[in-house]
């Protein structure tokens, strides 16, 4: 598509969401009248249930969307996480602590900065979706501190988090849930199969390194030469204040570590004692540590920034400290407006069952195909990409896909852990291109906030700028997944591509 045509598509992001909502509503009517259905498979019994597309143009449909709009907005997880993160970053920035820390990166070569941001963004998957809320505002401050365009940092971090969603170097909560689903689905064919927590560790680490390197090369080529530098705010830097903050940080870090160590006096109070296994206790669904992670970061940031601000005199009294908490909320209107409209869009998508029905039909193609080996792996990856584009919910998609995908791949002599890795790669790629991915809207909001050049941030304009990077990183994922199968390397500790 030519640049002139792309410019004509530069419609405001909120307008894009409204248009998508209208399209979904029309499709719900058409698909309902065409009786388009999907078969959902129970992961334990393999029994199927028919799912139909609901017509939004009914009394139930209209009342459901309107009646639940505010409820759904309050319930979206990014909302609270972003608020807490903005408070945290605000006080860290105003105190001068972040400026002092990030000052060490001044003079560091551009490609090295990009690699660090991209690598950290990819491995931040340990915090799940919190990584967006933490890193996007944090990278904004970092790039300002080193006199670089913060918009480049925001896009770099978004690409790293999203494209690296299925990679990483540390086992996280999502891996636990996906592994449990994989194990349940696999036991319909392999009665005694157990999913090992580190069975895909090697391919995840390799993916992380390759995506970081390839992504850095592309981002330096596509972004850095097209952006302008940013002026730095003048704040007092104090080594005494920094040392005081480091001491406070170490003390609180030790307390936090003590809280997640089981079996010691007064320790382990941030673990879920009802869960089996340490990983589940630490990162499971009901883990106090996982649920309170953002609050822990906020408390540490409040104390460290207050100490630095007082000692350095960047914050003279408690009144200035209170004002500092709200500074980063300036120009954040689009973030919250975008989340509100996006919550309505997701309400329509979920109530109509459009994404569910279409995803189930795509997954069913795997069961109907007569492919094997290389071709089956490639086809399964494509299917996983498209079901994520339709609905970028990782857990929901694997609950739909795993009973069919794992079962059919195992019968084709492909291991369950490799099936999960194929899904994780497809999930990472699909999120980058999904119009329903709520964190793309969040990223646009931070771009609006960081834009001091009246660049007029647009939905398609931003996507066009990132597209070359996304496409090359997509190719990297495909090469890793398919190449691993051809070479036959071990996926991880006790994990392989074939049975």
Long-range contacts (C-beta under 8 A, 24 or more apart in sequence): 6-460, 6-461, 6-464, 7-461, 9-460, 10-458, 10-459, 10-460, 10-461, 11-458, 11-459, 11-460, 12-458, 12-459, 13-334, 13-338, 13-441, 13-444, 13-457, 13-458, 13-459, 14-334, 14-337, 14-338, 14-341, 16-435, 16-459, 16-460, 17-338, 17-341, 17-342, 17-344, 17-345, 17-441, 18-341, 20-345, 20-435, 20-436, 21-344, 21-345, 21-348, 24-56, 24-345, 24-348, 24-349, 24-352, 24-354, 25-56, 25-57, 25-348, 25-352, 27-53, 27-352, 27-354, 28-53, 28-54, 28-55, 28-56, 28-57, 28-61, 28-348, 28-352, 28-354, 29-55, 29-56, 29-57, 31-354, 31-357, 36-357, 36-361, 37-357, 38-356, 38-357, 38-358, 38-359, 38-360, 38-361, 38-364, 39-360, 39-364, 40-356, 40-360, 40-400, 41-403, 41-404, 42-403, 43-181, 43-184, 43-185, 43-188, 43-399, 43-402, 43-403, 44-184, 44-188, 46-188, 46-403, 46-407, 51-353, 51-356, 51-357, 51-360, 52-353, 52-357, 53-352, 53-353, 53-354, 53-357, 54-351, 54-352, 54-353, 55-352, 56-348, 56-351, 56-352, 61-351, 61-352, 64-347, 64-351, 65-344, 65-347, 65-348, 65-351, 68-347, 69-343, 69-344, 69-347, 72-343, 72-344, 72-346, 72-347, 73-339, 73-340, 73-343, 73-344, 75-343, 76-339, 76-342, 76-343, 76-346, 76-438, 77-129, 78-129, 78-132, 78-133, 78-339, 78-438, 78-439, 78-442, 79-336, 79-339, 80-294, 81-129, 81-130, 81-132, 81-133, 81-294, 82-133, 82-335, 82-339, 82-442, 84-133, 84-294, 84-295, 84-297, 84-298, 85-133, 85-134, 85-137, 85-294, 86-137, 86-328, 86-329, 86-332, 87-298, 87-325, 87-328, 88-297, 88-298, 88-301, 88-302, 89-137, 89-138, 89-140, 89-141, 89-301, 89-328, 90-324, 90-325, 90-326, 90-327, 90-328, 90-329, 91-301, 91-302, 91-305, 91-306, 91-309, 91-321, 91-324, 91-325, 92-141, 92-301, 92-304, 92-305, 93-141, 93-327, 93-328, 94-305, 94-309, 94-314, 94-315, 94-320, 94-324, 94-327, 95-305, 95-306, 95-308, 95-309, 95-312, 95-314, 95-315, 95-324, 96-235, 96-236, 96-237, 96-238, 96-241, 96-308, 96-309, 96-312, 96-314, 97-241, 97-242, 97-245, 97-304, 97-305, 97-308, 97-309, 98-138, 98-141, 98-142, 98-145, 99-141, 99-145, 99-232, 99-233, 99-235, 99-237, 100-235, 100-237, 100-238, 100-241, 100-242, 100-308, 101-242, 102-141, 102-142, 102-145, 102-146, 103-145, 103-146, 103-237, 105-142, 105-145, 105-146, 106-145, 106-146, 106-147, 108-146, 110-148, 110-220, 110-224, 111-216, 111-217, 111-220, 113-146, 113-148, 114-156, 114-216, 114-219, 114-220, 114-224, 115-212, 115-213, 115-216, 117-142, 117-153, 117-156, 117-157, 117-160, 118-156, 118-157, 118-159, 118-160, 118-211, 118-212, 118-215, 118-216, 118-219, 119-160, 119-208, 119-212, 120-160, 121-156, 121-157, 121-158, 121-159, 121-160, 121-161, 121-164, 122-160, 122-161, 122-163, 122-164, 122-167, 122-168, 122-208, 122-211, 122-212, 123-164, 123-167, 123-168, 123-169, 123-170, 123-208, 124-160, 124-161, 125-161, 125-164, 125-165, 125-167, 125-168, 125-170, 125-172, 125-174, 126-168, 126-170, 126-171, 126-172, 127-172, 127-293, 128-172, 128-173, 128-174, 129-439, 130-293, 130-294, 131-161, 132-158, 132-161, 132-439, 132-442, 132-443, 133-294, 133-442, 134-294, 134-297, 135-161, 136-442, 136-443, 136-446, 137-328, 137-446, 140-446, 140-449, 140-450, 143-230, 144-230, 144-232, 144-233, 145-232, 147-229, 147-230, 147-231, 147-232, 148-227, 148-229, 148-230, 149-227, 149-228, 149-229, 149-230, 150-230, 150-450, 151-227, 151-447, 151-450, 151-451, 151-455, 152-219, 152-223, 152-224, 152-227, 154-443, 154-446, 154-447, 154-450, 155-219, 155-223, 155-443, 155-447, 155-462, 155-465, 155-466, 156-215, 156-219, 156-223, 158-439, 158-440, 158-443, 159-215, 159-219, 159-432, 159-466, 159-469, 159-470, 159-473, 160-211, 160-212, 160-215, 161-439, 162-428, 162-431, 162-432, 162-437, 162-439, 163-211, 163-215, 163-428, 163-429, 163-432, 163-470, 163-473, 163-474, 163-477, 164-207, 164-208, 164-211, 164-428, 165-394, 165-424, 165-427, 165-428, 165-431, 166-204, 166-207, 166-421, 166-423, 166-424, 166-425, 166-426, 166-427, 166-428, 167-204, 167-205, 167-207, 167-208, 167-211, 167-424, 167-428, 168-204, 168-208, 169-204, 169-205, 169-208, 171-197, 171-198, 171-201, 171-279, 171-283, 172-283, 173-283, 173-284, 173-285, 173-287, 173-290, 174-394, 174-395, 176-279, 176-280, 176-283, 176-284, 177-285, 177-395, 177-398, 178-394, 178-395, 178-398, 178-420, 178-423, 178-424, 179-420, 181-398, 181-399, 181-402, 182-398, 182-402, 182-406, 182-416, 182-417, 182-419, 182-420, 183-416, 184-402, 185-402, 185-403, 185-405, 185-406, 185-407, 185-416, 186-406, 186-407, 186-410, 186-416, 188-403, 188-407, 189-406, 189-407, 189-410, 189-411, 190-410, 190-416, 193-416, 195-416, 195-417, 195-420, 196-417, 196-492, 196-493, 196-494, 196-495, 197-279, 198-492, 198-493, 198-494, 198-495, 199-417, 199-491, 199-492, 199-493, 199-494, 199-495, 200-417, 200-418, 200-420, 200-421, 200-424, 200-491, 200-492, 200-495, 201-491, 201-492, 201-493, 201-495, 202-489, 202-490, 202-491, 202-492, 202-493, 202-495, 203-421, 203-480, 203-484, 203-489, 203-491, 203-492, 204-421, 204-492, 206-480, 207-425, 207-477, 207-480, 210-476, 210-480, 211-473, 211-476, 211-477, 214-472, 214-473, 214-476, 215-469, 215-472, 215-473, 218-468, 218-469, 218-472, 218-473, 219-469, 221-468, 222-465, 222-466, 222-468, 222-469, 223-465, 223-469, 226-465, 228-453, 230-452, 235-312, 235-314, 236-312, 236-313, 236-314, 237-312, 238-308, 238-311, 238-312, 238-313, 240-311, 241-307, 241-308, 241-309, 241-310, 241-311, 241-312, 242-308, 244-307, 244-308, 244-311, 245-304, 245-305, 245-307, 245-308, 248-303, 248-304, 248-307, 249-300, 249-304, 252-299, 252-300, 252-303, 252-304, 253-300, 256-296, 256-300, 259-289, 260-289, 330-449, 331-448, 331-449, 332-445, 332-449, 334-444, 334-445, 334-448, 334-449, 335-442, 335-445, 335-446, 335-448, 335-449, 336-445, 338-441, 338-442, 338-444, 338-445, 339-438, 339-441, 339-442, 339-445, 341-441, 342-438, 342-441, 343-438, 345-436, 346-436, 346-438, 349-391, 349-436, 354-390, 355-387, 355-390, 355-391, 355-436, 356-391, 356-400, 358-387, 358-390, 359-386, 359-387, 359-390, 359-391, 359-397, 359-400, 359-401, 360-400, 362-386, 362-387, 363-387, 363-400, 363-401, 363-404, 363-405, 364-404, 366-404, 366-405, 366-408, 366-409, 367-404, 367-407, 367-408, 371-412, 372-412, 372-413, 373-412, 373-485, 374-482, 374-485, 374-486, 376-409, 376-412, 376-414, 377-414, 377-418, 377-422, 377-481, 377-482, 377-485, 378-478, 378-482, 380-405, 380-409, 380-419, 380-422, 380-423, 380-426, 381-422, 381-425, 381-426, 381-478, 381-481, 381-482, 382-426, 383-426, 384-422, 384-423, 384-425, 384-426, 384-427, 384-430, 385-426, 385-429, 385-430, 385-433, 386-430, 387-426, 387-430, 388-426, 388-427, 388-429, 388-430, 388-431, 388-434, 389-430, 389-433, 389-434, 389-435, 389-436, 390-434, 390-436, 391-434, 391-436, 392-427, 392-430, 392-431, 392-434, 392-436, 392-437, 392-438, 394-427, 397-423, 397-427, 398-423, 398-427, 410-499, 413-498, 413-499, 414-485, 414-497, 414-498, 414-499, 415-491, 415-495, 415-496, 415-497, 415-498, 415-499, 417-491, 417-492, 417-495, 417-496, 418-484, 418-485, 418-491, 418-495, 418-496, 418-497, 418-498, 421-481, 421-491, 422-481, 425-477, 425-478, 425-480, 425-481, 428-477, 429-474, 429-477, 432-470, 432-474, 433-470
